[in-house]
Every structure is written in structure tokens, then in C-alpha cells.
């Protein structure tokens, strides 16, 4: 009985959806005026990610033979879904809180976009046992970007409350800090996805 090759296609679609969500977040961060349409687009992409995750879950339930361990499929599916969720939530909070985007936010969002772009390139290789070294190089690229994200986040968080002397300023600083943390969570999550994909290939190579 042949393996179901649709898993690789759906995981690739999920990674590309995360990339599109990161690109939409950057558009929101650079927009002016009414941000509601941008927030709505992010929400639609997050819902598309949920739908892909549900498809993978259903396919797993319906398949007798799968390309790799069921536990790994479940883990990777959840991790990709969480990646998109973190990105969307950062944009949603920025819109709800009416926080003015900062260079650090844009920098972190760009790091996440690059990580998602690398994952989109690597995901089609997930079932190809001959591409382990290539995928490992891509995973290293994601980890290197995560280090850059940590540096940007640390610098931003360390100066977040500089000059804050009023309650309104404190509230804005706290909200900005929450958004920065969500962006850092997204970057960390991208690294988890890369590590899981690499481990799947190494386990099944």
C-alpha cells in the first residue's frame, strides 16, 4: 500500500501560509490610517492555517500508512499552526492596542518573515531522504535568524521603559512589550519547526 504523499503537500502549504501571514504582518506594520483591513487579512490567513491543520489531522486519522511517525506528524502540524497563530496575534494586538510600530518590531517581523521563507523552501524536502544535508543547512539558517531576533528583542526590551514617567506611557510601553514578546515567540517557534523537520529526516534517513 503506497504512502499518502498529500502530507508533504499540506505541510508545504502550511509553511507557505505562515510566510504569507508574516508578509501581511509587515504590511500592517508599515501601513497608516485604518489598520482594520490589514488585521482582517491576518485573521483570514490564521483561519486558513487552522483549516490546513484540520486537514492534516483528518488525513492522519484516515491513513493506514504515513510517510513518518504519527507522533511527528502531530507535533509538526501543531507547531506550524502555532507559528501562524503567534504572527497573527502580534498583528491583532498592535491593531487593538493602537500601538505605534517601532523599528524593533519591524526588525523582528522581518526576521520572522525570513524564517518562514526558509521553512517554505525546506518543507517540500521533508519526505526526501536524500536531502538531509540540504535541509540541515536550511535549519541552521533558521537558527541563525532566531539569534538575530533574540538580539533585536533584548535591545528593545532593555530600553522599553526609558523616559516613561506617566501612566499612559507605562500602558503603551507594556503593550509594546507584549507585542515584542509575541514576535520573539514566533521566531522561537520557527526554530522549533525547523528542528522538528530536521529530526524527522534524520530519524527516517
N, C-alpha and C positions, 0 to 999 in steps of 0.2 A: 504494500500500500504506500503510495507516494506521500511525502511530507507536504503539508499545506504551505505553499510559498507566499500566501497572502500576508503572513505575519510580517515578513520583511517589508512588504509594500506599505502596510499600515503603520509600522514603526517609522518608516521614512516619511510618510505623510504627517505623522505626529510631530516629528522633529522639524519639518518644514513649517508646520503651523506655529510651533514655538518661535521659529525665526520670524515669521510674519508678525507675530504678536510683539516681538522685540522691536521690529521695524516700526510698527504702529505706535509703540510707546515713545520712540524717538520723535515721531511726528507730533505727538501730543506735547512733548517737552519743548518743541520748537514752535508751537502754534501760539497764536494770540487770539483774543476775542472769545467767542463761545467755544468752550472745550467739550461740550456735551456730545457733539458728533464723533469726536475722537474717542471719548470714553465709551460711547456706544459701539464703535468699531472694535475696540479692545474686548468688550464684553461678548460680541459676536464670535470673535476668534477663540475666546476662552470656552464658549459653548461648543464650538467646532472641535476643540480639543477634547472636551468631555464626550462628545459623540464618537470620536475615534477611539477613545479609551474604552467606551462601552462596546464598540465593535470588536475590539481585541479580546475583551473579556468573554463576549459571546462566542467568538470563534474558538477560543481556548476550550470552552465548555463543549463545543460541538465537534472538536477534532480528536481523533484517536491517536494520530502520530503528529508530533510537533517538531520544529527544527532544533529546539534545545529545551532544557529543563523547564517544566511548567512553573516552578518557583521563580526562575529567572525571567520568564515572560511576565509574570505577575509583578515582579519588582520593577522591571524596566518600564512597563506600562504605567505604573503608579508614579514613577519618578518623572517621566515625561509630562504626565498630567500636572504634577506639582510644579514643574518648571514653568509651564504656561500660566498656572494659577498665580505664582509669585509675581510674574511680569505684569499680568492684568491687574492684580491688586495694587501694585505700586502706582499704576496709572489712575486707577479708580480713586485711591486715597488722595493723590495730587489734585484731581478734579474736585472731589468732595470737600477737601480742606482749603481749596483755593490757595495752595502754596505756590509761591513763585519759584520756578525751576532754577537750580543753581548749576554752575559749571561742573561741580562734583556729581550731581545727579545725571547730567548729560554724559559725563565721562563714564560713569558706572553703567548706564544704559547702553552705551556703545560697546563696552566690554561684553555685556551680556549678548548683544546682537552678534558680535563676532563669534562668541562661543557657540551660539545657536547655529550660525552659518557653518561652522566647522562640524557640528553634530549632524547637520543636514547632509554634508558631504560624506560623512563617515557611515551614517546609518545604512545606506544601501549595501555596505560591505559586510553587514552583520552575519550573513549566512555563508560567506565565502571564506573557507578555512585557509585559503592561500594568501589572504590579505591581512594576516595578523600583524605583521610588521608595519604595514601602511596605516592600519587603524591605531596601532600603538603610538605612532608618530602624531596622529591627529589628537589622540587623548592627551599627549604631552602638550600639544598646542593649547588645548582647553585648560589644562592645569596652569600653564604659564600665564594665560589671560586671567585666570582666577587670582593669581598672585598680584597682578596689576590691579585688579578690582579691590583686593584687600588693602593695598597701599592707598588707593584713592579714598576708600571708605574710612580708613584710620585717620587720614589727614583731615577729612571733612568732619568726622565726629569729634576730633580733638579741638576744633575751633568753633563748634556749633553754637556754643553759648557765649562766645566772645562779644562783648558790648551789650549783652542782654541785661536790661535794668527794669523793664516793665512787664506786667503780667501778660499783655498782648504779645509782646516779643517772646516771652517764655513759651507761650502756647504755640506760636509759629515755629519756634526752634524745636519743640518737642515733636510737632507734626513732621517737620523736615527730617528729623532724626528717624522717625518711623519709616518714612519713605526710603531713606538711605539704607536702613536695615533690610527692607524688603528687596531692594536691588542687590544688596550683598547676598541675601538668601538665594536669590535667583542665580547669581554667579556660582555660589556654592553648589546649588542643585545641578547646574550644568556640569560641574565637575563630577558629581555623583553619577550622572547619566553616562558620562564618558568612561568612568571607571567600571561601571556595570557592563557596558558594551565590550570593553576590552577583556574583562574577566570571562564573559560568555565565550568569546572567541578562543581564549587561552584554554578554557575548560573543554571545549569541543574540538580543538585543533588536533 
